[in-house]
């Protein structure tokens, strides 16, 4: 997630001070991603340095430094919103690594490993479903975040199921002593357009 761009989006509605930006960020993201107010001010300083925001120094004892987006910041925000995120190469996924490692550990049943993780993911999905059921009908931000997480978790369950089927069909090669196997670098997978 791009905190700088999220702050630019909030500032596109009008000038705001840091604490308000923090509160609005958390509110509009369904309070799923807490944001430290120190991170907000550090990010605002960088945005100001880069000419994407500017400040209005308030006067009076209760006023706070307010930030507003610049025209350069508006262009940056528009470009960011329309630029698809980089989806390749695939991220390093701890679950995939665990399954791959489990295949190499003597006495480890990879099917049992897959089922342990599947049960855990299903439990998390049930918790998110409860959150969704108790959320207010007008809390669109929370609904969108929960839907995204449920779809992500559903994809993990589908992968675990597919991996289980694939491993049931797989016949591991006969074991050879490690010293007998010549080292050859593996090919790397590259997915690009």
Rosetta silent file (secondary structure, phi, psi, omega in degrees, C-alpha in Angstrom):
SEQUENCE: XXXXXXXXXXXXXXXXXXXXXXXXXXXXXXXXXXXXXXXXXXXXXXXXXXXXXXXXXXXXXXXXXXXXXXXXXXXXXXXXXXXXXXXXXXXXXXXXXXXXXXXXXXXXXXXXXXXXXXXXXXXXXXXXXXXXXXXXXXXXXXXXXXXXXXXXXXXXXXXXXXXXXXXXXXXXXXXXXXXXXXXXXXXXXXXXX
SCORE:     score description
SCORE:     0.000 S_00000001
   1 L     0.000  141.897  179.601    0.000    0.000    0.000 S_00000001
   2 L   -99.723  100.020  177.714    1.234    3.460   -0.795 S_00000001
   3 H   -61.805  -43.353  179.240    0.763    5.665    2.248 S_00000001
   4 H   -56.864  -42.576 -178.643    2.050    8.756    0.394 S_00000001
   5 H   -71.152  -34.732  176.166   -0.544    8.319   -2.336 S_00000001
   6 H   -62.754  -40.575  178.308   -3.311    7.642    0.178 S_00000001
   7 H   -66.571  -39.433  176.176   -2.420   10.913    1.921 S_00000001
   8 H   -60.740  -40.373  179.471   -2.437   12.735   -1.426 S_00000001
   9 H   -62.318  -42.609  178.745   -5.915   11.327   -2.074 S_00000001
  10 H   -65.709  -37.073 -179.986   -7.149   12.615    1.288 S_00000001
  11 H   -74.454  -17.716  178.590   -5.600   16.015    0.621 S_00000001
  12 L   -66.973  -14.870  178.022   -7.294   16.174   -2.775 S_00000001
  13 L   -86.222  -15.477 -178.462  -10.493   16.904   -0.809 S_00000001
  14 L   146.058  169.317 -176.624   -8.966   19.955    0.857 S_00000001
  15 L   -70.840  145.796 -177.351   -6.227   20.990    3.285 S_00000001
  16 E  -149.916  157.548  174.933   -5.874   18.971    6.499 S_00000001
  17 E   -94.117  167.539 -171.866   -3.517   18.586    9.433 S_00000001
  18 H   -58.924  -44.074 -178.107   -1.605   15.372   10.180 S_00000001
  19 H   -64.834  -38.603  177.173   -3.791   13.965   12.944 S_00000001
  20 H   -65.387  -39.515  177.738   -6.906   14.367   10.825 S_00000001
  21 H   -61.126  -42.537  178.473   -5.133   12.615    7.937 S_00000001
  22 H   -61.012  -48.323 -179.064   -4.251    9.715   10.220 S_00000001
  23 H   -62.444  -43.121 -179.495   -7.850    9.404   11.462 S_00000001
  24 H   -68.908  -38.326  177.077   -9.348    9.634    7.975 S_00000001
  25 H   -57.840  -50.274 -177.970   -6.843    7.121    6.570 S_00000001
  26 H   -65.539  -41.045 -179.795   -7.774    4.568    9.232 S_00000001
  27 H   -63.645  -43.877 -174.807  -11.494    5.273    8.918 S_00000001
  28 H   -79.477  -12.355  175.573  -11.541    4.956    5.140 S_00000001
  29 L  -104.153   21.802  177.078   -9.544    1.734    5.113 S_00000001
  30 L    69.025   18.592 -178.855  -11.957    0.032    7.486 S_00000001
  31 L    56.872   26.032  179.589   -9.497    0.465   10.391 S_00000001
  32 L   -86.369  -31.789 -178.557   -7.662   -2.606    9.113 S_00000001
  33 L  -114.682   93.883  178.369   -4.330   -0.850    8.547 S_00000001
  34 L   -63.801  147.398 -178.567   -3.359    1.276   11.542 S_00000001
  35 L  -129.548  122.453  179.488   -1.144    4.218   10.700 S_00000001
  36 L   -70.815  134.088 -178.553    1.241    5.783   13.183 S_00000001
  37 H   -61.568  -31.184  175.768    0.885    9.566   13.338 S_00000001
  38 H   -62.424  -38.218  176.999    4.689    9.824   13.242 S_00000001
  39 H   -65.637  -36.565  178.470    4.633    8.004    9.890 S_00000001
  40 H   -60.708  -50.257 -176.996    2.043   10.488    8.651 S_00000001
  41 H   -67.912  -36.726  176.537    4.226   13.494    9.499 S_00000001
  42 H   -63.839  -42.799  179.350    7.388   11.882    8.103 S_00000001
  43 H   -65.685  -41.018  178.130    5.541   11.082    4.889 S_00000001
  44 H   -62.418  -38.237  177.434    4.128   14.611    4.696 S_00000001
  45 H   -62.265  -41.670  178.275    7.658   16.036    5.061 S_00000001
  46 H   -66.757  -41.532  178.391    8.834   13.909    2.121 S_00000001
  47 H   -62.533  -37.739  177.817    5.805   14.903    0.054 S_00000001
  48 H   -67.935  -44.129  177.892    6.536   18.560    0.817 S_00000001
  49 H   -57.517  -37.981 -177.432   10.214   18.126   -0.048 S_00000001
  50 L   -86.026    2.873  176.689    9.185   16.576   -3.384 S_00000001
  51 L    77.891   16.776 -178.623    6.771   19.423   -4.160 S_00000001
  52 L   -91.282  -22.469  173.856    3.645   17.245   -3.954 S_00000001
  53 E  -136.394  162.715  173.358    2.162   19.088   -0.957 S_00000001
  54 E  -138.647  165.041 -175.534    2.619   22.482    0.637 S_00000001
  55 E  -113.425  153.437  169.441    1.771   23.855    4.046 S_00000001
  56 E  -112.324  115.009  176.354   -0.316   26.665    5.424 S_00000001
  57 L   -79.179  116.681 -178.572    1.165   27.834    8.684 S_00000001
  58 L   -75.527  162.229  176.922   -1.828   28.555   10.895 S_00000001
  59 L  -118.238  154.551 -178.924   -2.014   31.420   13.321 S_00000001
  60 L    99.804  163.241 -173.115   -3.331   31.398   16.861 S_00000001
  61 L   -74.153  -26.702 -176.716   -2.676   29.081   19.751 S_00000001
  62 L   -98.812   -0.664 -177.192   -4.973   26.183   18.683 S_00000001
  63 L   -76.328  156.713  178.853   -4.090   26.109   15.019 S_00000001
  64 L  -126.900  158.172  176.691   -2.087   23.314   13.470 S_00000001
  65 L   -65.810  125.480 -178.976    0.070   23.110   10.410 S_00000001
  66 E  -109.735  146.020 -178.663   -2.213   22.222    7.511 S_00000001
  67 E  -114.084  146.717  174.767   -1.155   20.527    4.309 S_00000001
  68 E  -138.653  150.659 -178.567   -2.646   20.858    0.849 S_00000001
  69 E   -76.388  145.007  176.539   -1.931   19.037   -2.380 S_00000001
  70 L   -95.539  172.910  176.871   -0.120   20.890   -5.164 S_00000001
  71 H   -64.604  -33.997  176.091   -0.855   20.611   -8.886 S_00000001
  72 H   -65.885  -39.632  177.177    2.224   18.375   -9.163 S_00000001
  73 H   -64.653  -38.760  177.803    0.769   16.241   -6.373 S_00000001
  74 H   -63.118  -41.678  177.717   -2.566   16.032   -8.194 S_00000001
  75 H   -65.784  -41.762  178.118   -0.815   14.766  -11.339 S_00000001
  76 H   -60.130  -44.377  179.706    1.196   12.262   -9.277 S_00000001
  77 H   -63.503  -45.987  179.661   -1.994   10.973   -7.634 S_00000001
  78 H   -60.774  -43.380  178.668   -3.815   10.668  -10.990 S_00000001
  79 H   -63.081  -44.647 -178.850   -0.864    8.775  -12.501 S_00000001
  80 H   -62.309  -43.378 -178.963   -0.622    6.435   -9.499 S_00000001
  81 H   -62.104  -31.574 -175.852   -4.362    5.651   -9.560 S_00000001
  82 H   -96.352   -1.821 -179.800   -4.193    4.672  -13.232 S_00000001
  83 L   -96.716  116.643  178.651   -0.958    2.671  -13.067 S_00000001
  84 L   -61.182  142.648  178.812   -1.528   -1.057  -12.460 S_00000001
  85 L   -68.060  151.430  177.970    0.584   -2.426   -9.608 S_00000001
  86 L   -71.901  117.438 -176.747    3.551   -4.584  -10.524 S_00000001
  87 L  -104.984   -1.333  178.072    2.371   -8.164  -10.054 S_00000001
  88 L  -126.915  148.028   -3.634    5.516   -9.986  -11.222 S_00000001
  89 L   -72.821  164.700 -179.618    7.639  -11.617  -10.057 S_00000001
  90 L   -61.037  145.331  179.333    5.451  -13.449   -7.560 S_00000001
  91 L   -67.671  154.663  175.988    6.084  -12.436   -3.974 S_00000001
  92 L   -69.310  119.532 -173.556    7.992  -14.786   -1.725 S_00000001
  93 L  -111.064  116.739 -176.245    5.209  -16.705   -0.028 S_00000001
  94 H   -60.327  -37.042 -179.775    6.019  -18.374    3.294 S_00000001
  95 H   -64.459  -45.158  178.354    3.243  -20.949    2.888 S_00000001
  96 H   -61.356  -43.052  179.304    4.525  -22.069   -0.524 S_00000001
  97 H   -61.331  -42.862  179.164    8.055  -22.258    0.884 S_00000001
  98 H   -59.513  -43.271 -179.468    6.837  -24.393    3.831 S_00000001
  99 H   -65.634  -43.002  178.891    5.158  -26.851    1.475 S_00000001
 100 H   -63.146  -40.679  178.484    8.246  -27.062   -0.729 S_00000001
 101 H   -67.307  -39.394 -179.214   10.470  -27.590    2.300 S_00000001
 102 H   -59.324  -30.891  178.356    8.067  -30.214    3.721 S_00000001
 103 L   -64.096  -23.764 -175.052    8.625  -32.278    0.562 S_00000001
 104 L   -98.899  -10.654 -175.654   12.310  -32.568    1.500 S_00000001
 105 L   -90.510  116.770 -179.558   11.997  -33.331    5.209 S_00000001
 106 L   -58.753  138.967  177.553   12.085  -37.079    5.884 S_00000001
 107 L    81.172    1.813  179.414    9.072  -38.342    7.820 S_00000001
 108 L   -97.949  130.317  178.017    6.952  -35.264    7.047 S_00000001
 109 L   -92.494  107.617 -177.869    3.577  -35.823    5.438 S_00000001
 110 H   -62.687  -29.350  178.307    3.021  -32.910    3.041 S_00000001
 111 H   -65.083  -39.492  178.022   -0.730  -33.694    2.903 S_00000001
 112 H   -66.458  -39.912  177.486   -0.966  -33.215    6.674 S_00000001
 113 H   -60.750  -45.855  179.370    0.960  -29.926    6.376 S_00000001
 114 H   -60.787  -42.241 -178.010   -1.470  -28.738    3.682 S_00000001
 115 H   -68.610  -37.228  176.816   -4.495  -29.662    5.810 S_00000001
 116 H   -59.108  -47.107 -178.896   -3.153  -27.876    8.913 S_00000001
 117 H   -69.932  -36.033  178.469   -2.771  -24.690    6.909 S_00000001
 118 H   -62.014  -46.113  179.285   -6.119  -25.166    5.152 S_00000001
 119 H   -59.886  -42.206 -179.886   -7.940  -25.428    8.503 S_00000001
 120 H   -62.142  -45.322 -178.999   -6.182  -22.289    9.751 S_00000001
 121 H   -64.660  -40.819  178.357   -7.132  -20.281    6.653 S_00000001
 122 H   -61.514  -40.647  177.477  -10.758  -21.463    6.881 S_00000001
 123 H   -61.391  -42.583  178.501  -10.880  -20.306   10.532 S_00000001
 124 H   -64.856  -40.477  178.054   -9.615  -16.862    9.522 S_00000001
 125 H   -60.598  -39.302  178.896  -12.192  -16.728    6.722 S_00000001
 126 H   -64.218  -38.959  178.292  -14.923  -17.491    9.258 S_00000001
 127 H   -64.567  -43.356  178.496  -13.726  -14.600   11.457 S_00000001
 128 H   -64.857  -36.744  178.139  -13.787  -12.195    8.517 S_00000001
 129 H   -63.745  -37.430  176.209  -17.246  -13.423    7.576 S_00000001
 130 H   -66.066  -41.129  177.559  -18.406  -12.609   11.123 S_00000001
 131 H   -60.098  -44.575 -179.425  -16.871   -9.135   10.871 S_00000001
 132 H   -62.887  -40.106 -178.218  -18.687   -8.610    7.586 S_00000001
 133 H   -68.135  -30.806 -177.922  -21.993   -9.804    9.068 S_00000001
 134 H   -93.878   -7.039 -179.084  -21.769   -7.417   12.023 S_00000001
 135 L   -71.393  151.296  176.606  -20.545   -4.411   10.031 S_00000001
 136 L   -65.613  146.503 -178.217  -22.872   -1.553    9.373 S_00000001
 137 L   -61.409  -28.683 -177.974  -24.567   -1.602    5.996 S_00000001
 138 L   -92.893    4.074  179.351  -23.109    1.825    5.179 S_00000001
 139 L   -87.648   73.300 -175.490  -19.517    0.893    6.107 S_00000001
 140 H   -64.119  -39.079 -178.886  -18.395    0.454    2.500 S_00000001
 141 H   -60.160  -47.831  179.389  -14.676    0.756    3.309 S_00000001
 142 H   -63.605  -41.625  179.323  -14.792   -2.139    5.762 S_00000001
 143 H   -60.921  -42.489  179.480  -16.904   -4.227    3.369 S_00000001
 144 H   -65.694  -42.176  179.318  -14.421   -3.700    0.540 S_00000001
 145 H   -64.825  -45.135 -179.655  -11.443   -4.572    2.747 S_00000001
 146 H   -64.703  -42.949  177.329  -13.157   -7.693    4.120 S_00000001
 147 H   -59.106  -45.116  179.723  -14.219   -8.794    0.625 S_00000001
 148 H   -60.110  -43.069 -179.441  -10.645   -8.373   -0.637 S_00000001
 149 H   -68.118  -40.512  177.926   -9.294  -10.415    2.264 S_00000001
 150 H   -63.178  -40.677  177.367  -11.912  -13.135    1.828 S_00000001
 151 H   -65.649  -39.788  178.276  -11.087  -13.432   -1.877 S_00000001
 152 H   -62.968  -45.414 -179.484   -7.356  -13.578   -1.065 S_00000001
 153 H   -67.004  -37.246  176.265   -7.934  -16.291    1.546 S_00000001
 154 H   -61.032  -39.382  177.845  -10.211  -18.201   -0.816 S_00000001
 155 H   -63.867  -37.183  177.977   -7.399  -18.215   -3.369 S_00000001
 156 H   -64.641  -44.233  178.572   -5.055  -19.683   -0.734 S_00000001
 157 H   -61.405  -43.142  178.545   -7.552  -22.466    0.040 S_00000001
 158 H   -61.433  -41.081  178.151   -7.892  -23.192   -3.681 S_00000001
 159 H   -65.139  -43.553  178.751   -4.098  -23.369   -4.007 S_00000001
 160 H   -59.920  -42.331  178.100   -3.840  -25.700   -0.992 S_00000001
 161 H   -63.925  -44.591  179.183   -6.503  -27.971   -2.528 S_00000001
 162 H   -64.744  -40.196  178.333   -4.767  -27.963   -5.917 S_00000001
 163 H   -63.647  -40.224  179.207   -1.395  -28.649   -4.272 S_00000001
 164 H   -61.821  -45.830  177.998   -2.902  -31.581   -2.365 S_00000001
 165 H   -61.440  -46.203 -178.766   -4.285  -33.091   -5.591 S_00000001
 166 H   -61.487  -42.546 -178.699   -0.986  -32.526   -7.396 S_00000001
 167 H   -70.188  -29.528  176.087    1.026  -34.129   -4.596 S_00000001
 168 H   -67.540  -28.785  179.852   -1.312  -37.148   -4.500 S_00000001
 169 H   -88.849  -15.116 -173.821   -0.534  -37.693   -8.197 S_00000001
 170 L   -78.039  137.926  173.425    3.185  -36.998   -7.821 S_00000001
 171 L  -114.077  107.837 -177.834    5.691  -39.811   -7.695 S_00000001
 172 L   -64.010  145.895  177.909    8.888  -38.587   -6.043 S_00000001
 173 L   -65.527  155.267  178.137   12.118  -39.629   -7.757 S_00000001
 174 L   -58.728  140.925 -178.774   14.120  -42.382   -6.142 S_00000001
 175 L   -66.738  138.503  174.591   16.351  -41.051   -3.396 S_00000001
 176 L  -127.149  150.699  177.511   19.960  -40.534   -4.282 S_00000001
 177 L   -63.296  143.180 -177.696   22.779  -39.634   -1.987 S_00000001
 178 H   -59.825  -37.250 -178.859   23.401  -35.895   -2.001 S_00000001
 179 H   -67.606  -22.654 -177.509   27.053  -36.424   -2.927 S_00000001
 180 H   -83.841  -12.018 -175.740   26.011  -38.408   -6.023 S_00000001
 181 L   -95.334  117.736  177.928   23.898  -35.612   -7.498 S_00000001
 182 L   -69.152  143.607 -179.219   25.852  -33.137   -9.639 S_00000001
 183 L   -80.299  124.448  173.459   24.994  -29.539   -8.939 S_00000001
 184 L  -132.635  126.752  179.394   23.237  -27.817  -11.793 S_00000001
 185 L   -60.756  138.911  177.497   21.650  -24.409  -11.325 S_00000001
 186 L   -76.885  156.580  174.415   17.883  -24.518  -11.724 S_00000001
 187 L   -75.018  147.567  175.913   16.130  -22.401  -14.261 S_00000001
 188 L   -97.417  147.619  179.792   14.394  -19.385  -12.875 S_00000001
 189 L   -89.999  128.040  175.619   10.800  -18.689  -13.723 S_00000001
 190 L  -123.641  126.151  178.415   10.157  -15.371  -15.375 S_00000001
 191 L  -116.448  113.738  178.773    6.652  -14.165  -16.021 S_00000001
 192 L  -146.211  171.141 -178.236    6.488  -11.032  -18.079 S_00000001
 193 L   -84.607    0.000    0.000    4.474   -9.438  -20.822 S_00000001
